Amino acid sequence: MYQQKYNDLKLGERGAIISIIAYICLSALKLIVADLSNSEALKADGLNNTTDIIASIAVLIGLKISQKPADLDHRYGHWKAETVASLMSSFIMMAVGIQVLFQAISSIFKGGHTSPDLISAWTGIFCAFVMYGVYRYNKSLANKINSQSVMAAAKDNLSDAWVSIGAVVGIIGAQFQLPWLDPMAAVIVGFLICKTAWDIFREASYTLTDGFDENEIKDYKETIQNTYGVKGIKEIKARNYGNNKVVDVVILVNSTLGIKDAHEISSDVEQAMAKEHDVFEVNVHVEPN
């Protein structure tokens, strides 16, 4: 199982690398065209993609570090490295989002806006289609290897596609004697960047503080209680090590059972949890009842 998990992390690197290449190319294209066409919305979109480069690099580094086996300083392995990387990238994204908001709002109050050239709109549409394609690829990869970090990257890809569409709407609207719509679209892009950063921060901090979905705990309880020989559950806890779920459970068994029989029941619980819920590790403590 360990080797398969490591192989999945290695495969996940492919999605991060594709995202990095796409973001580098698209951010450069958007920033160049934005400067030539005088589009605040496309410029904000391009800056958004520069933060995505950093975020994708952080995910890639996290995936690589997560593949390191357990050592003297990390007895449980390095699985949480990718979650830490996501947390760091959220700080960077929030900083850039605030900067985009500040520049866009300042531009609105300065006045004297001119309508951007329509080439900026065509650039936004092209980039939106490219990012949607990257999203489909990463989503498929995330489902294949059951990777939360790659799925988060895929959702970010989709968000970026919508941000580009929003920028296009602002640019086109500015053509109808409403040039202020372009910087207004940049404000919306800034808010979207900050929202994405907040969502990543909230999810990463929730995982790092050992938060866990109560509904999943209920499903685990049902599986364990349906295992032959288990009379009840005294206590159950779960946490995440990166993409790996770890469960600690105290089960009650018949007090007349011997050590060997009790051990077999605990083994059955471990196998059922791995098979039905893809739980990476189950620590079962047996108590007589």
C-alpha positions as CSV (number, residue, x, y, z in Angstrom):
1,M,0.0,0.0,0.0
2,Y,2.8,2.4,0.9
3,Q,4.4,2.0,-2.6
4,Q,1.1,2.6,-4.3
5,K,0.6,5.8,-2.3
6,Y,4.1,7.0,-3.3
7,N,3.4,6.1,-7.0
8,D,0.2,8.2,-6.8
9,L,2.1,11.2,-5.4
10,K,4.6,10.8,-8.2
11,L,1.8,10.8,-10.8
12,G,0.2,13.8,-9.2
13,E,3.4,15.8,-10.0
14,R,2.4,15.6,-13.7
15,G,-0.8,17.7,-13.0
16,A,1.2,20.3,-11.1
17,I,3.8,20.6,-13.8
18,I,1.1,21.0,-16.5
19,S,-0.5,23.7,-14.4
20,I,2.8,25.6,-14.0
21,I,3.6,25.5,-17.7
22,A,0.0,26.7,-18.6
23,Y,0.1,29.5,-16.0
24,I,3.6,30.8,-17.1
25,C,2.5,31.0,-20.7
26,L,-1.0,32.5,-20.1
27,S,0.2,35.0,-17.5
28,A,2.9,36.3,-19.8
29,L,0.4,36.5,-22.7
30,K,-2.3,38.3,-20.6
31,L,0.1,40.9,-19.1
32,I,1.7,41.7,-22.5
33,V,-1.7,42.1,-24.2
34,A,-3.1,44.0,-21.2
35,D,-0.3,46.5,-21.4
36,L,-0.8,46.9,-25.2
37,S,-4.6,47.2,-25.0
38,N,-4.8,49.2,-21.8
39,S,-7.0,46.6,-20.0
40,E,-7.1,46.7,-16.2
41,A,-9.3,43.5,-16.1
42,L,-6.9,41.5,-18.2
43,K,-4.0,42.8,-16.2
44,A,-5.7,41.6,-13.0
45,D,-6.3,38.3,-14.6
46,G,-2.7,38.0,-15.6
47,L,-1.5,38.8,-12.0
48,N,-3.9,36.2,-10.8
49,N,-2.1,33.6,-12.9
50,T,1.3,34.7,-11.5
51,T,0.0,33.7,-8.1
52,D,-1.2,30.4,-9.5
53,I,2.4,29.7,-10.7
54,I,3.6,30.0,-7.2
55,A,0.7,28.0,-5.8
56,S,1.3,25.2,-8.3
57,I,5.1,25.2,-7.5
58,A,4.2,24.9,-3.8
59,V,1.9,21.9,-4.6
60,L,4.7,20.3,-6.7
61,I,7.2,20.8,-3.8
62,G,4.7,19.5,-1.3
63,L,4.1,16.4,-3.5
64,K,7.8,15.7,-3.7
65,I,8.5,16.1,0.0
66,S,5.4,13.9,0.8
67,Q,7.1,11.1,-1.0
68,K,10.0,11.0,1.5
69,P,9.7,7.9,3.8
70,A,9.5,8.1,7.6
71,D,12.8,9.0,9.3
72,L,14.0,9.7,12.8
73,D,12.5,13.2,12.9
74,H,9.3,12.2,11.1
75,R,8.1,8.9,12.4
76,Y,4.8,9.2,10.7
77,G,6.3,10.2,7.3
78,H,6.1,13.5,5.4
79,W,2.5,13.2,4.2
80,K,1.4,16.6,5.5
81,A,4.0,18.5,3.5
82,E,1.6,19.2,0.6
83,T,-1.0,20.6,3.0
84,V,1.7,23.0,4.5
85,A,2.6,24.0,0.9
86,S,-1.1,24.8,0.2
87,L,-1.2,26.9,3.3
88,M,1.8,28.9,2.2
89,S,0.5,29.5,-1.3
90,S,-2.8,30.8,0.2
91,F,-0.8,33.6,1.9
92,I,0.9,34.6,-1.4
93,M,-2.4,34.6,-3.3
94,M,-4.1,36.7,-0.7
95,A,-1.3,39.3,-0.8
96,V,-1.6,39.6,-4.6
97,G,-5.4,39.7,-4.5
98,I,-5.3,42.6,-2.1
99,Q,-2.8,44.4,-4.4
100,V,-5.1,43.8,-7.4
101,L,-8.0,45.2,-5.5
102,F,-6.1,48.3,-4.4
103,Q,-4.9,49.1,-7.9
104,A,-8.3,48.5,-9.5
105,I,-10.2,50.6,-7.0
106,S,-7.6,53.4,-7.3
107,S,-8.0,53.2,-11.1
108,I,-11.8,53.7,-10.7
109,F,-11.5,56.8,-8.6
110,K,-8.8,58.3,-10.9
111,G,-11.3,58.4,-13.8
112,G,-10.3,59.2,-17.4
113,H,-10.8,55.6,-18.4
114,T,-10.5,54.6,-22.1
115,S,-12.0,51.5,-23.6
116,P,-9.5,48.7,-24.0
117,D,-8.8,47.2,-27.4
118,L,-11.0,44.1,-28.2
119,I,-7.8,42.0,-28.6
120,S,-7.8,41.8,-24.8
121,A,-11.3,40.2,-24.9
122,W,-10.2,37.6,-27.5
123,T,-7.1,36.9,-25.4
124,G,-9.3,36.3,-22.3
125,I,-11.6,33.9,-24.2
126,F,-8.6,31.9,-25.6
127,C,-7.1,31.6,-22.1
128,A,-10.4,30.6,-20.6
129,F,-10.6,27.6,-23.0
130,V,-7.0,26.6,-22.3
131,M,-7.6,26.7,-18.5
132,Y,-10.8,24.7,-18.9
133,G,-8.8,22.0,-20.7
134,V,-6.2,21.9,-17.9
135,Y,-9.0,21.7,-15.4
136,R,-10.5,18.6,-17.1
137,Y,-7.1,16.9,-17.2
138,N,-6.3,17.6,-13.5
139,K,-9.8,16.6,-12.4
140,S,-9.5,13.3,-14.2
141,L,-6.0,12.8,-12.7
142,A,-7.2,13.7,-9.2
143,N,-10.0,11.1,-9.4
144,K,-7.6,8.5,-10.7
145,I,-5.1,8.8,-7.8
146,N,-7.5,10.1,-5.2
147,S,-5.5,13.2,-4.5
148,Q,-7.0,16.2,-2.6
149,S,-4.2,18.5,-3.6
150,V,-4.5,17.8,-7.3
151,M,-8.3,18.2,-7.1
152,A,-7.8,21.5,-5.3
153,A,-5.5,22.5,-8.2
154,A,-8.2,21.4,-10.7
155,K,-10.8,23.6,-8.9
156,D,-8.3,26.5,-9.0
157,N,-7.9,25.9,-12.8
158,L,-11.7,26.1,-13.2
159,S,-11.9,29.2,-11.1
160,D,-9.2,30.8,-13.3
161,A,-11.3,30.0,-16.4
162,W,-14.3,31.8,-14.9
163,V,-12.1,34.7,-13.8
164,S,-11.0,35.1,-17.5
165,I,-14.6,35.0,-18.6
166,G,-15.4,37.7,-16.0
167,A,-12.6,39.9,-17.4
168,V,-13.9,39.4,-20.9
169,V,-17.4,40.6,-19.8
170,G,-15.9,43.7,-18.3
171,I,-13.8,44.4,-21.4
172,I,-16.7,44.0,-23.8
173,G,-18.9,46.1,-21.6
174,A,-16.4,48.9,-21.7
175,Q,-16.9,49.0,-25.5
176,F,-20.4,50.3,-25.0
177,Q,-19.4,53.7,-23.7
178,L,-18.9,52.3,-20.2
179,P,-15.1,52.2,-19.9
180,W,-15.4,52.0,-16.1
181,L,-16.6,48.4,-16.5
182,D,-13.0,47.3,-17.2
183,P,-11.5,48.4,-13.9
184,M,-14.7,47.3,-12.2
185,A,-14.2,43.8,-13.6
186,A,-10.6,44.0,-12.2
187,V,-12.1,44.6,-8.7
188,I,-14.3,41.5,-9.1
189,V,-11.2,39.5,-10.2
190,G,-9.4,40.8,-7.1
191,F,-12.2,39.6,-4.9
192,L,-12.2,36.2,-6.6
193,I,-8.4,35.8,-6.0
194,C,-8.9,36.6,-2.3
195,K,-11.8,34.2,-2.0
196,T,-9.8,31.4,-3.6
197,A,-6.9,32.2,-1.2
198,W,-9.3,32.1,1.8
199,D,-10.9,28.8,0.7
200,I,-7.4,27.2,0.3
201,F,-6.3,28.6,3.7
202,R,-9.5,27.3,5.4
203,E,-9.2,23.8,4.0
204,A,-5.5,23.5,4.7
205,S,-5.7,24.8,8.3
206,Y,-8.7,22.6,9.0
207,T,-6.7,19.5,7.9
208,L,-3.5,20.6,9.8
209,T,-5.5,21.0,13.0
210,D,-6.9,17.5,12.6
211,G,-10.4,18.5,11.6
212,F,-12.4,15.7,10.1
213,D,-15.8,15.3,8.5
214,E,-18.4,13.9,11.0
215,N,-20.4,12.2,8.2
216,E,-17.3,10.1,7.3
217,I,-17.0,9.1,11.0
218,K,-20.6,7.9,10.9
219,D,-19.8,5.8,7.8
220,Y,-16.7,4.3,9.5
221,K,-18.8,3.4,12.6
222,E,-21.4,1.6,10.5
223,T,-18.6,-0.4,8.7
224,I,-16.9,-1.3,12.0
225,Q,-20.1,-2.3,13.8
226,N,-21.1,-4.6,10.9
227,T,-17.8,-6.4,11.2
228,Y,-18.3,-9.9,12.6
229,G,-17.3,-10.1,16.3
230,V,-17.6,-6.4,17.1
231,K,-20.1,-5.8,19.9
232,G,-19.7,-2.1,19.9
233,I,-17.5,1.0,19.6
234,K,-16.2,2.7,22.7
235,E,-14.3,5.5,20.9
236,I,-13.3,6.5,17.4
237,K,-11.2,9.3,16.0
238,A,-9.8,10.1,12.6
239,R,-7.4,12.5,11.0
240,N,-5.6,13.2,7.7
241,Y,-1.9,12.8,6.9
242,G,-1.9,14.6,3.5
243,N,-4.3,12.6,1.4
244,N,-4.2,9.6,3.7
245,K,-6.9,8.9,6.3
246,V,-5.8,7.5,9.7
247,V,-8.4,6.1,12.1
248,D,-8.0,5.2,15.8
249,V,-10.8,3.1,17.2
250,V,-11.5,1.2,20.4
251,I,-13.8,-1.7,19.8
252,L,-15.7,-3.9,22.3
253,V,-15.6,-7.7,21.9
254,N,-16.9,-10.7,23.8
255,S,-14.9,-11.0,27.1
256,T,-14.6,-14.8,26.7
257,L,-12.5,-14.5,23.5
258,G,-8.8,-15.3,23.5
259,I,-6.1,-13.0,22.3
260,K,-5.8,-14.7,18.9
261,D,-9.6,-14.4,18.2
262,A,-9.6,-10.8,19.3
263,H,-6.6,-10.1,17.1
264,E,-8.4,-11.6,14.1
265,I,-11.4,-9.3,14.7
266,S,-9.2,-6.3,14.7
267,S,-7.5,-7.5,11.5
268,D,-11.0,-7.8,9.9
269,V,-11.8,-4.3,10.9
270,E,-8.6,-3.0,9.3
271,Q,-9.3,-4.8,6.1
272,A,-12.9,-3.7,5.9
273,M,-11.9,0.0,6.4
274,A,-9.2,-0.2,3.8
275,K,-11.5,-1.9,1.3
276,E,-14.7,0.2,1.8
277,H,-13.3,3.6,2.7
278,D,-9.7,3.5,1.4
279,V,-8.4,4.2,4.9
280,F,-4.6,4.2,4.9
281,E,-4.1,3.1,8.5
282,V,-6.4,1.8,11.2
283,N,-5.2,1.5,14.8
284,V,-7.5,-0.9,16.6
285,H,-7.6,-1.3,20.4
286,V,-9.7,-4.2,21.7
287,E,-11.5,-4.1,25.0
288,P,-13.6,-6.9,26.6
289,N,-17.3,-6.4,27.1
